[in-house]
Amino acid sequence: MSQKHLGHTARKRFGQNFLHDQYVIDKIVSAINPKPGENLVEIGPGLGALTDPVAEEVDHLTVVELDRDLAKRLREHPFLSKKLTVIEEDALKFDFASLVKTDGELRIFGNLPYNISTPLMFHLFTFTNKVKDMHFMLQNEVVKRLCASHGDKLYGRLSVMAQYYCQAIPVVAVPPTAFKPAPKVDSAVVRLVPHATPPAQVDSIDRLQQVVTTAFNQRRKTIRNSLKELMSHEEIESLGIKPELRAEALSLQDFALIANYVEKKRIAFEKEEFEKEELEQQSAEETVTKKAD
């Protein structure tokens, strides 16, 4: 099967699969429902399958494209170049907050490269306080993981963290034939709407990520074993959570309880260490004073 579409050869290292199915394109654009004056950002515009119809509805569109040939092609677009701001950067490293300064909340969308979709999701979660909504084409399994509830076999680190930041809503299933070249997996579009208020009280995002990652890195183990470096089974029980459960059985609220407990332990330990150092320093100073006398 040819890797070339509209004069451009798909690059494997960028995970390029170009959307061409008009029915799917129309469904995605309808879901996005772009309006003039909105601060729209597309990640990985590629050959413009979504760029063209979205740009027709708005007065300005920012696109983030790493492929220099595609970025050049967009800058020189005969009809859209005046509407587009083309940022030739890696979306995984790009500071999306820099686009909020004057234009308000972001509406982000894109047909994301599947080889970076999960790390890109985690990168984007850090900007959700500046985002109105996001619409992404992803591998179908990733969409299922984003939407999975605790107890589901696909429920994991991505599920917990995504649901802390956003409401995840499946939009449409997409077959491989909708792309050129066709990927070997089914795809789907998901809408992510950041919560106005997080559904769980978390004292430290870093601690939540640590606990969730630690638990799911050993997902077949019970949490009394997978989390034993962070807390004892007695401490887990004190939170009203059964230590015999596996990570996939814990809700976001359960993980938040554990993370907050671990964070309190960390703060108490650091305070104790600081006070110990203060006493040692004070003792050393007193010894020096006595010797001087």
C-alpha positions as CSV (number, residue, x, y, z in Angstrom):
1,M,0.0,0.0,0.0
2,S,1.3,3.4,-0.9
3,Q,2.5,5.6,1.9
4,K,2.0,8.7,-0.2
5,H,-1.2,10.9,0.1
6,L,-1.7,14.3,-1.6
7,G,1.9,14.4,-2.6
8,H,3.3,13.8,0.8
9,T,4.9,10.5,2.0
10,A,3.8,9.5,5.5
11,R,6.7,9.4,7.9
12,K,6.7,6.5,10.4
13,R,8.9,8.3,12.9
14,F,6.1,10.9,13.2
15,G,3.4,8.3,13.4
16,Q,1.7,9.8,10.4
17,N,-1.7,8.4,9.1
18,F,-3.7,10.9,7.2
19,L,-7.4,11.1,7.6
20,H,-9.4,11.2,4.3
21,D,-12.9,9.8,5.0
22,Q,-15.3,12.8,4.6
23,Y,-18.0,11.3,6.8
24,V,-15.6,11.0,9.7
25,I,-14.2,14.4,9.0
26,D,-17.7,15.9,9.1
27,K,-18.5,14.1,12.4
28,I,-15.4,15.5,14.0
29,V,-15.9,19.0,12.9
30,S,-19.5,18.9,14.0
31,A,-18.4,17.6,17.4
32,I,-15.9,20.5,17.7
33,N,-18.4,23.0,16.5
34,P,-15.9,25.8,15.9
35,K,-17.0,29.4,16.2
36,P,-15.4,32.7,15.2
37,G,-13.5,34.4,18.1
38,E,-12.6,31.1,19.8
39,N,-9.0,30.2,20.6
40,L,-8.6,27.0,18.6
41,V,-5.4,25.0,18.4
42,E,-4.8,21.9,16.2
43,I,-2.1,19.4,17.1
44,G,-0.6,17.6,14.1
45,P,-2.6,19.2,11.2
46,G,-0.9,17.0,8.7
47,L,-2.4,17.6,5.2
48,G,-5.2,19.7,6.5
49,A,-8.1,17.2,6.6
50,L,-9.5,18.9,9.8
51,T,-7.6,22.2,9.3
52,D,-9.5,23.2,6.2
53,P,-13.1,22.8,7.4
54,V,-12.3,24.2,10.9
55,A,-10.5,27.2,9.5
56,E,-13.5,27.9,7.2
57,E,-15.6,28.5,10.3
58,V,-13.2,30.7,12.3
59,D,-11.2,33.9,11.8
60,H,-7.9,32.4,13.1
61,L,-6.5,28.9,13.9
62,T,-3.2,28.0,15.5
63,V,-1.6,24.7,14.4
64,V,1.4,22.9,16.0
65,E,3.3,20.7,13.5
66,L,6.7,19.1,13.9
67,D,7.1,17.9,10.3
68,R,8.9,20.8,8.6
69,D,7.6,19.9,5.2
70,L,4.0,19.9,6.4
71,A,4.6,23.1,8.3
72,K,5.9,24.8,5.1
73,R,3.0,23.5,3.1
74,L,0.6,25.0,5.6
75,R,2.4,28.4,5.6
76,E,2.1,28.5,1.9
77,H,-1.5,27.3,1.7
78,P,-3.2,29.3,-1.1
79,F,-6.4,29.9,0.8
80,L,-5.8,29.5,4.5
81,S,-2.3,30.9,5.1
82,K,-3.7,34.2,6.3
83,K,-5.9,32.5,8.9
84,L,-3.2,30.2,10.2
85,T,-0.4,30.6,12.8
86,V,1.9,27.7,12.2
87,I,4.1,26.7,15.2
88,E,6.8,24.3,14.1
89,E,7.5,22.5,17.4
90,D,7.1,19.2,19.2
91,A,3.7,19.2,20.9
92,L,5.2,17.1,23.7
93,K,7.4,20.0,24.7
94,F,5.3,22.9,23.7
95,D,4.0,25.3,26.3
96,F,0.3,25.6,25.4
97,A,-0.2,28.1,28.2
98,S,1.7,30.6,26.0
99,L,-1.3,30.7,23.6
100,V,-3.7,31.9,26.3
101,K,-2.2,35.3,27.0
102,T,-4.7,37.3,24.9
103,D,-7.1,34.9,23.3
104,G,-8.8,33.2,26.3
105,E,-9.4,29.5,27.0
106,L,-8.0,27.0,24.5
107,R,-10.0,24.6,22.4
108,I,-7.5,21.9,21.3
109,F,-8.1,19.2,18.7
110,G,-6.2,16.9,16.4
111,N,-5.6,13.5,14.9
112,L,-2.8,12.6,17.3
113,P,0.2,10.4,16.3
114,Y,-0.5,7.1,18.1
115,N,3.1,6.6,19.0
116,I,3.1,9.5,21.4
117,S,-0.6,9.8,22.3
118,T,-0.3,8.7,26.0
119,P,2.6,10.9,26.9
120,L,1.0,13.8,25.0
121,M,-2.2,13.3,27.0
122,F,-0.3,13.6,30.3
123,H,1.5,16.7,29.0
124,L,-1.8,18.3,28.0
125,F,-3.4,17.5,31.4
126,T,-1.0,20.1,32.9
127,F,-2.8,22.8,30.9
128,T,-6.4,21.9,31.6
129,N,-7.0,25.0,33.8
130,K,-6.5,26.9,30.6
131,V,-8.5,24.7,28.3
132,K,-12.3,24.7,27.5
133,D,-12.3,21.3,25.8
134,M,-10.3,18.9,23.6
135,H,-11.2,16.6,20.8
136,F,-8.8,13.9,19.7
137,M,-8.5,11.1,17.3
138,L,-6.8,8.3,19.1
139,Q,-6.2,4.5,19.0
140,N,-9.6,3.0,20.1
141,E,-8.0,1.2,23.0
142,V,-6.6,4.5,24.3
143,V,-10.1,6.0,24.2
144,K,-11.5,3.0,26.1
145,R,-8.7,3.4,28.7
146,L,-9.5,7.2,29.1
147,C,-13.2,6.3,29.7
148,A,-12.7,3.1,31.8
149,S,-14.2,2.9,35.3
150,H,-12.5,1.1,38.2
151,G,-13.1,-2.6,38.0
152,D,-12.6,-2.6,34.2
153,K,-9.6,-4.5,32.9
154,L,-8.6,-1.4,30.8
155,Y,-8.7,0.8,33.8
156,G,-5.2,2.1,34.6
157,R,-2.9,5.1,35.3
158,L,-4.2,7.0,32.2
159,S,-7.9,6.4,33.3
160,V,-7.3,7.7,36.9
161,M,-5.3,10.8,35.9
162,A,-7.6,11.6,32.9
163,Q,-10.7,11.4,35.1
164,Y,-9.1,13.6,37.7
165,Y,-8.6,16.4,35.2
166,C,-11.5,15.8,32.7
167,Q,-14.8,14.2,31.8
168,A,-14.0,11.8,28.9
169,I,-16.8,11.3,26.3
170,P,-16.5,8.9,23.3
171,V,-17.7,10.7,20.1
172,V,-17.3,8.3,17.1
173,A,-15.6,5.0,16.2
174,V,-13.3,5.2,13.2
175,P,-12.2,2.3,11.0
176,P,-8.6,1.9,9.6
177,T,-9.9,2.6,6.1
178,A,-10.5,6.2,7.0
179,F,-6.8,6.8,6.8
180,K,-3.9,6.7,4.3
181,P,-1.9,4.7,5.0
182,A,-4.4,2.6,7.0
183,P,-3.2,1.9,10.6
184,K,-3.3,-1.7,11.9
185,V,-5.7,-0.7,14.7
186,D,-9.2,0.8,15.1
187,S,-9.5,4.4,16.1
188,A,-12.0,6.6,17.9
189,V,-12.6,10.3,18.7
190,V,-12.9,11.4,22.3
191,R,-14.1,14.7,23.8
192,L,-12.3,15.7,27.0
193,V,-13.9,18.5,29.0
194,P,-11.9,19.7,32.0
195,H,-13.7,19.7,35.3
196,A,-14.5,23.1,36.8
197,T,-13.8,21.6,40.2
198,P,-11.8,18.3,40.5
199,P,-14.0,15.3,41.4
200,A,-11.6,14.4,44.3
201,Q,-9.7,16.6,46.8
202,V,-6.0,16.1,46.2
203,D,-3.3,17.8,48.2
204,S,-0.5,17.1,45.8
205,I,-0.8,16.1,42.1
206,D,2.8,14.8,42.3
207,R,1.8,12.5,45.1
208,L,-1.3,11.3,43.3
209,Q,0.8,10.5,40.2
210,Q,3.3,8.7,42.3
211,V,0.7,6.5,44.1
212,V,-1.2,5.7,40.9
213,T,2.0,4.9,38.9
214,T,3.4,2.7,41.7
215,A,0.1,0.8,42.1
216,F,-0.3,0.1,38.4
217,N,3.3,-0.7,37.7
218,Q,2.5,-3.9,39.6
219,R,-1.2,-4.1,38.8
220,R,-1.5,-7.9,39.4
221,K,-0.3,-7.4,43.0
222,T,-2.6,-6.4,45.9
223,I,-2.0,-2.8,47.0
224,R,-0.6,-4.1,50.4
225,N,2.3,-5.3,48.3
226,S,2.5,-2.8,45.5
227,L,2.3,0.2,47.9
228,K,4.4,-1.3,50.7
229,E,7.2,1.2,50.2
230,L,4.8,4.1,50.7
231,M,2.6,2.8,53.5
232,S,1.7,-0.3,55.6
233,H,-1.4,-2.4,55.2
234,E,-2.6,-1.1,58.6
235,E,-2.4,2.5,57.2
236,I,-4.3,1.4,54.1
237,E,-7.0,-0.1,56.3
238,S,-7.2,3.0,58.4
239,L,-8.4,4.8,55.3
240,G,-11.3,2.4,54.9
241,I,-9.6,0.7,51.9
242,K,-9.0,-3.1,51.8
243,P,-5.3,-3.9,51.4
244,E,-6.3,-7.1,49.5
245,L,-7.6,-5.1,46.6
246,R,-5.7,-4.6,43.3
247,A,-5.1,-1.2,41.8
248,E,-7.8,-1.7,39.2
249,A,-10.4,-2.0,41.9
250,L,-9.7,1.4,43.4
251,S,-11.7,4.5,42.4
252,L,-10.2,8.0,41.9
253,Q,-11.4,8.9,45.4
254,D,-9.6,5.9,46.9
255,F,-6.3,6.9,45.2
256,A,-6.9,10.5,46.4
257,L,-7.2,9.3,50.0
258,I,-4.0,7.3,49.7
259,A,-2.1,10.1,48.0
260,N,-3.2,12.6,50.6
261,Y,-2.1,10.3,53.4
262,V,1.3,9.7,51.8
263,E,1.7,13.4,51.3
264,K,1.0,14.1,55.0
265,K,3.5,11.5,56.0
266,R,6.1,13.1,53.7
267,I,5.5,16.5,55.2
268,A,5.7,15.2,58.7
269,F,8.9,13.3,58.0
270,E,10.5,16.4,56.4
271,K,9.5,18.5,59.4
272,E,10.9,16.0,61.8
273,E,14.2,15.8,59.8
274,F,14.4,19.6,59.8
275,E,13.8,19.9,63.5
276,K,16.5,17.2,64.1
277,E,19.0,19.1,62.0
278,E,18.1,22.3,63.9
279,L,18.7,20.6,67.3
280,E,22.0,19.1,66.1
281,Q,23.2,22.5,64.8
282,Q,22.1,24.1,68.1
283,S,24.0,21.4,70.1
284,A,27.1,21.9,67.9
285,E,27.0,25.7,68.5
286,E,26.6,25.2,72.2
287,T,29.6,22.8,72.3
288,V,31.8,25.4,70.4
289,T,30.7,28.1,72.9
290,K,31.6,26.0,75.9
291,K,35.0,25.2,74.4
292,A,35.6,28.9,73.8
293,D,34.7,29.7,77.4
